[in-house]
């Protein structure tokens, strides 16, 4: 697995280990969840010997940013992520490949569009374009699956900050919070999807669970953590929702509101 030490990758490693898989983390450091480790960087020859499958979740970007993650260096962003990914896929040919794509491939579609995997796509962000081009390359190599994941939340590994840490800190300081609404999936539910896709038919699969308004999120956080910030107005603009029927047919069962409550309680205890 690549990207095993990232905010998303940590959940996937834990889930694969829980499902009885032996995990080899390819990267700069071993995963805190266990498994073995082989040094590697995106763009280098991957040490794939004795590995039967590849889960590719590594992605080079400006810290904290995915869309816009190219910063001031779009050429370097493309070299690292697109060229590096294409090389990795070719080296992994003949193995089962699960590629962590993104709902960003749907960027630019009109409001109200139900997001299904068979839509014609032309994303308007460089991040989405890279993910979609990598999906296409994987399909042309003769298989593999692309998991189009929405925003991923959950308690972080030791030494990491969860995706809402800055938001919660700003709320506690009494700063003005802009209204927003997004789609989310718990990292453990994403990991469940990856495990299922190791044995699934080739193609693209959507992965999303909750439609979550920022006001509702902060209301829950205020009750659990005792933070007394100023709640933003409810967002009047919801994002397009991903249809996850293809994944659910395989037996995927995300935990919805229960997963969110458990994650927020764990985060509140750590404050």
N, C-alpha and C positions, 0 to 999 in steps of 0.2 A: 504494500500500500504506500502511495505517496501522499504527502500532506498530513501525516499521522499526528503531528504535534500541533496542528492548527486548531482554531476554535471549533470547527466542524469536524475535522479529522479525528479529534480525541473521542467524539461520540461513536464514530464508525469503528475505530479500533476496539473500544470497549464492547460494542455490540457483536463484532465478529468473534472476539474471544469468548464471549458468553455463549455464542452459538457453536462453540467447539472448534473453530478454525485456528490454525497456526498462522500468526500474522508476522510478516517481516516488514518493518518500517524502513522505507527508503527515504533518507533525508539527512539533515545535519545532526540530528540528535535522536535518541530513542524515544519511544512513546512512554509517557508516565504510567500508562495502563498495562504495560507489559509487552510481551512478544520480543522477537529479536530485532536487530538493527543493522543496516548496511549503509555506509556513507554514500550520499548521492545528492546531486543538484539537478534541477530541471534543465535539460539541454545536454547533459552528460550521458554517456552510455550507462544504461541501467543494469545493475547486477541482479538479473532475474533468474539465475540458475536455481533449479529445484522448486520454482514457484509455479503453481498450476493456474493461478488467476491473478489478475491485476485490478486493483481499485485505485483509480487516479483522481486524487482530490487536491493535489498541489497546484498552487496558482501564485504567481509573483505579482504584487500590487502595492500601491501606496498604503501604509498601515491604516486600517479602519475604513478603507474605501474599495468597493468593487466596481460599480459604475463610476467612471472617473478615476479608476485605479491606475491609469497610465500616467497620471500627473503631468509632468512636463516632458515625458519621454515616451511618446507613442511607439516609436520604432523599437526601442528596447523592450517595451511591453509586448509587442508582437513577436519579437525574436524569442524572448523567454517563454512566453505562454503558448503561442501557436506553433512556432517551429519546434520548440522543445516537446510539446505534446505530440505532434505528428511523428517526431523521431521515436518517442516512447511507444506509440501505438505500433509502429513498424517492428520495433524490437520485441514487442509482446505478441506478435502475430502467432496464432495457433493456440493461445491461451484464452480463457474467458476474461473479458474486459468489462468493467463497470466504470463509466466516466461520470464524474460529478459535474453536470451541466448546471443551468440556472434558469429561473423564470425570466431572466433578462433577455432570453431569445425571443420573447413575446413583446419586447419594447416597441413602442410605436403603433401598436394596434389600437383601433378606436375604442373609446369607453363603451362598456357594455358588451364587449366581445367575450363569449365563453371560451376559455383557453383550453383547447383540445390539441392533442399531439399531432394531428394531421393538417393543421393550418399552414398556408403559405406564409413564410416569415422573412422579414427584412429588418432586423433590429436596428434602432437608431443610436445605440451606445456601442463604443468600441468593445467593451466587455462582452456584451451580448453577441456581437459579430464574431469575436474570437471563439466563444462557446459554440455557436452554431456551426462555424467552419470546422471546428474539431469534431463535432457530432457527425458532420458529413464525411469527413475523412475516415472516421471509425466505421461508418456504414459501408463505405467503398472498400474497406479492407476485408469485408465479408462477415461482419457480425459485431457483437458487443452490444451493450446497452448504455444509453445516456439517461441519467436521472436528472430531470429538470426540477431542481429544488428551489423552494421559496426561502424566505428568511428563516434562519435556524437559531433557536434560542435554547437556553438551558443552563444549569449550574456549570461553571467552568472548571477545568482542571486546576490544580494548585499552581499559583503564580500567574494565572491568566485572569482577565476581566471579561465578564459576560457582555453580551451585545448591548444591553440596556444600561450598563454601568454609568456612562456619561450622562445619559438622560436622567437616571435616578439621582445622581449627584447634583445636577442642575436644579431639579425639582426641590431637593432638600435645601438648597441655597436660596430658594424663593425666586429663582429666575423665571422670566416669561417663557412658556413652552408653546411652540407652534402646534396647531392642530394637525393631526396626521392619522392615516389609517393604512394598515398593511396586512399582508397574509403571512402566517407563521407556521412553523412545524417544530416540535421538540426534537432535539438532537438524537434522543434514543429512538424516536419513531422513524427518523431518517435512517438510522443504523439498521432498524428492522427492515426497511425497504431495500437497503444495499444487500443484506443477507438473502432476501428473497430473489433479488435480481441476479445473483450468482448462478441461478438455475433457470432463468426465465428466457422466453423467446427474445431475439434481438429486436432493437428498436428504441424509441424514446418513451419515457414514462414521467408523468407529472407527479410531484410530491409536495402537497400542501395540506394544511389542516384547518387552522383558525383564521377567521377574518377579525382582526383586533384593532379597535380604535384606541389611540394613545390616551384619551381621557379615561376610558374604562380600565386600561392597564395601570395608570397612575392612581386611580381610585383604589384598586386592589392593593397596590404597593403601599399606599398611605395607611391602609388599615393594618397591613401585616408588619410594616417596618416602623410605623409611627412617624413617618415623614409628614410634614405639614406645609407643603408647598401650595402654589396656586395652580389649580387644575385648568388645563386649556379647554377651550370650547370643543364640543364634539365635531369631528370632521364631517363635512357635508359631501365628501368625495371619496367613495370607496374604490379600490383598485379592481381590475378585472379578476375574476376568480378562476383558479385552475380546476379543471375537471380531472379527478384522479381515479376515474373508473378503471382504467387499465391496470393500475397498481392494486386497487382493491380486489379485483378479480383474482389476483394471485394470492390473496389472503391478508393483505396489508390492513391493519386495524390501528390507526392512530388513536391516542387517548383523549384528544380534545381538551375541554376545560379542566379535566382532572389533572392532566399533565402540566398545564399552566399553573394551577394552584400549587401543585407539589414543587415545581421549580421556584416559584416566588417565595414559598415558605423556606426552602433551603437557602435562597439568596438572602432573605431577611435575617436568618440565624447567623449568617456570616458577617453582617454589618456590625 
